[in-house]
Amino acid sequence: MATLFKEAAKHPVEAKINGKLRKITTVQATIMQLAANAARGHHRATAKFLDYLDEFEKRAAAARPTQYPLSDADIEVLYAVHQRMEQCDGKAD
């Protein structure tokens, strides 16, 4: 069944885009239709479209490396500093 879905998703279809007939995949046509319905104000299409966008942004953020990766030693130092700061509890040295 998964193979059938993958094949159907890649299947080329003709779509009129900006007045020109173009060949695009079924998936592209489906996404464009969902976006068009969302833009027309269809509530379910808008909700689904925004849910998909949110999910893809979360996945992209999770896959992105951190700007400043921390090693295990770095984390140990930060933890030790945090504990030391908690011990101070506002006391001036």
TASULQUI-V794371 format. One record per helix or strand. SS is the DSSP state (@ for helix, = for strand). FROM is the first residue (numbers start at 0). LEN is the number of residues. If there is no record, write none. Layout:
# TASULQUI-V794371
<<SS,FROM,LEN> <SS,FROM,LEN>>
This chain:
# TASULQUI-V794371
<<@,1,9> <=,11,6> <=,19,6> <@,25,14> <@,42,21> <@,71,17>>
